[in-house]
Amino acid sequence: MSYRISQDPDQMKLAASLQQKCDILAIRLIESTASCKSAISDDNGLPFSFAAEFQPEAAECDGDSLSVTTRFSFKIISGKDKTEMIVLHCLIGAEYILVDEFQPSVEQIKAFKEGPAIFNCWPYFREYVQNTVVRMNYPPPAIPFLWLEVKKPTTTQPEQAAESSTQPSEPPKTLRKPRRTSKHPEGA
């Protein structure tokens, strides 16, 4: 399973033209909430699945800096009764410095916010999820990669075309209880 951000060729060109004129200064966790609604046990539905979502929020250009925020969420869902066992939400901000007195257009900022800025924050989101879930005494989930891709032309119904291009490309991933192995043979 992987997560994908699909942009049309024009959006990708706009985003790339901004990306070539900036460097990352900092990426930081701005806010987060985490809840563990059930301790892990064989009774609560192992194996279980998880799902992650993301949504670009704000982008602000001020002089030679650009600030972009993305909202992320993550859920672990019971395999038996489909209840939410862990729910995480966070807002991650990325700060960029613009080089050579570059002033991006509104279109460039929008395309960058909806593509590369999310991509830049994804590893920080993955690390946040893995560390938080482990602290809740669950096995660390292997959050899939995020891919940027050119949007494929569609010949679908208008309501299908309006769906978000920032959704997972496959069903939620299933987690299994980790295998415990002994370094010593039986009876040693």
C-alpha positions as CSV (number, residue, x, y, z in Angstrom):
1,M,0.0,0.0,0.0
2,S,1.2,3.5,-0.7
3,Y,-0.3,7.0,-0.4
4,R,-0.2,9.3,-3.4
5,I,-0.5,12.9,-4.3
6,S,-1.7,13.4,-7.8
7,Q,-1.2,16.7,-9.6
8,D,-1.8,17.6,-13.2
9,P,1.3,18.5,-15.2
10,D,0.7,22.3,-14.9
11,Q,0.4,22.0,-11.1
12,M,3.6,20.0,-11.0
13,K,5.5,22.6,-13.0
14,L,4.2,25.4,-10.8
15,A,5.3,23.5,-7.6
16,A,8.7,22.6,-9.1
17,S,9.3,26.2,-10.1
18,L,8.8,27.2,-6.4
19,Q,10.7,24.2,-5.0
20,Q,13.8,25.2,-7.1
21,K,13.8,28.6,-5.4
22,C,13.5,27.6,-1.8
23,D,15.3,25.6,1.0
24,I,13.8,24.0,4.1
25,L,14.6,26.0,7.3
26,A,12.6,23.9,9.7
27,I,9.8,21.4,10.1
28,R,8.0,21.3,13.4
29,L,5.1,19.7,15.2
30,I,2.6,22.6,15.9
31,E,-0.2,20.7,17.6
32,S,-1.2,17.1,18.3
33,T,-3.8,14.9,20.0
34,A,-3.4,11.3,20.8
35,S,-5.8,8.8,22.3
36,C,-5.5,5.1,23.0
37,K,-9.0,3.8,23.5
38,S,-8.1,0.1,24.1
39,A,-5.0,-1.8,25.3
40,I,-3.7,-4.3,22.8
41,S,-4.8,-7.9,23.4
42,D,-5.8,-11.0,21.5
43,D,-9.4,-10.2,22.4
44,N,-9.6,-6.9,20.6
45,G,-9.2,-7.9,17.1
46,L,-5.7,-8.8,16.2
47,P,-4.7,-8.5,13.4
48,F,-5.9,-4.9,13.1
49,S,-5.7,-2.3,10.3
50,F,-4.7,1.3,10.1
51,A,-5.5,4.3,7.9
52,A,-3.7,7.7,7.5
53,E,-5.1,10.9,6.0
54,F,-3.6,14.3,5.2
55,Q,-4.9,17.7,4.2
56,P,-3.0,20.8,3.2
57,E,-4.0,23.8,5.4
58,A,-2.4,27.2,5.2
59,A,0.4,28.8,3.3
60,E,1.8,32.2,3.9
61,C,4.6,34.0,2.1
62,D,6.2,36.9,4.1
63,G,9.2,38.5,2.5
64,D,11.8,35.8,1.9
65,S,10.1,33.1,3.9
66,L,7.2,30.7,3.2
67,S,5.3,28.9,5.9
68,V,3.1,25.9,5.0
69,T,1.0,23.7,7.3
70,T,-0.5,20.2,6.8
71,R,-3.0,18.4,9.0
72,F,-2.5,14.6,9.4
73,S,-4.5,11.9,11.1
74,F,-3.9,8.3,11.8
75,K,-6.2,5.5,13.2
76,I,-5.7,1.9,14.3
77,I,-8.9,0.0,13.8
78,S,-9.9,-3.3,15.5
79,G,-10.0,-6.3,13.1
80,K,-13.0,-7.9,14.8
81,D,-15.5,-5.1,15.5
82,K,-14.0,-2.3,13.5
83,T,-13.7,0.1,16.5
84,E,-11.1,2.8,16.7
85,M,-8.3,1.7,19.1
86,I,-5.8,4.5,18.6
87,V,-6.5,8.0,17.1
88,L,-3.8,10.5,16.4
89,H,-4.2,14.0,14.9
90,C,-1.4,16.5,14.3
91,L,-0.6,19.7,12.5
92,I,2.9,19.9,11.0
93,G,4.4,23.2,9.8
94,A,7.3,23.6,7.3
95,E,9.3,26.8,7.0
96,Y,11.1,27.6,3.8
97,I,13.6,30.3,2.9
98,L,13.1,31.8,-0.6
99,V,16.3,32.4,-2.5
100,D,17.4,35.2,-4.9
101,E,14.6,37.5,-3.8
102,F,12.1,35.1,-5.4
103,Q,8.4,36.0,-4.9
104,P,6.1,33.1,-5.8
105,S,2.7,33.6,-7.4
106,V,-0.5,32.5,-5.7
107,E,-0.7,29.6,-8.1
108,Q,2.8,28.4,-7.3
109,I,2.2,28.5,-3.6
110,K,-1.1,26.6,-3.9
111,A,0.5,23.9,-6.1
112,F,3.5,23.6,-3.7
113,K,1.2,23.5,-0.6
114,E,-0.8,20.6,-2.2
115,G,2.2,18.6,-3.3
116,P,5.9,19.0,-2.2
117,A,5.1,20.6,1.1
118,I,3.0,17.6,2.2
119,F,5.8,15.3,0.8
120,N,8.4,17.2,2.9
121,C,6.4,16.7,6.1
122,W,5.5,13.0,5.6
123,P,8.7,11.6,7.2
124,Y,8.0,13.7,10.3
125,F,4.4,12.4,10.4
126,R,5.6,8.8,10.0
127,E,8.1,9.2,12.9
128,Y,5.5,10.9,15.1
129,V,3.0,8.0,14.5
130,Q,5.6,5.3,15.1
131,N,6.9,6.8,18.3
132,T,3.5,7.6,19.7
133,V,2.0,4.2,18.9
134,V,5.0,2.4,20.6
135,R,4.4,4.5,23.7
136,M,0.9,3.2,23.8
137,N,2.3,-0.4,23.9
138,Y,1.4,-1.3,20.3
139,P,3.8,-2.6,17.6
140,P,5.2,0.3,15.5
141,P,3.2,0.6,12.3
142,A,5.2,0.7,9.1
143,I,3.6,3.8,7.5
144,P,3.9,3.5,3.7
145,F,5.8,5.9,1.5
146,L,4.1,8.9,0.0
147,W,4.4,9.4,-3.8
148,L,4.1,12.5,-5.9
149,E,2.7,11.5,-9.3
150,V,1.3,13.1,-12.5
151,K,-2.5,12.9,-12.4
152,K,-3.8,10.6,-15.0
153,P,-6.5,11.9,-17.4
154,T,-9.9,10.6,-16.3
155,T,-13.1,9.8,-18.2
156,T,-15.2,9.4,-15.1
157,Q,-18.3,11.0,-13.8
158,P,-18.0,14.6,-12.5
159,E,-18.7,13.6,-8.9
160,Q,-15.8,11.1,-9.0
161,A,-13.4,13.7,-10.5
162,A,-14.2,16.0,-7.6
163,E,-12.7,13.5,-5.1
164,S,-9.6,14.5,-3.2
165,S,-6.3,13.5,-4.9
166,T,-4.7,13.1,-1.5
167,Q,-6.3,9.8,-0.5
168,P,-4.7,6.4,-0.1
169,S,-4.5,4.4,-3.3
170,E,-5.3,1.1,-1.5
171,P,-7.4,-0.1,1.5
172,P,-6.0,0.3,5.0
173,K,-2.9,-1.7,5.9
174,T,-3.3,-4.7,8.2
175,L,-1.0,-5.0,11.2
176,R,-0.2,-8.3,12.9
177,K,1.1,-9.1,16.4
178,P,4.9,-9.1,16.3
179,R,6.6,-12.5,16.5
180,R,8.7,-13.0,19.5
181,T,11.9,-15.0,18.9
182,S,14.2,-16.3,21.5
183,K,17.9,-16.2,21.2
184,H,18.2,-19.4,23.2
185,P,17.0,-22.8,22.1
186,E,14.2,-24.4,24.1
187,G,15.4,-25.8,27.5
188,A,18.7,-23.8,27.4
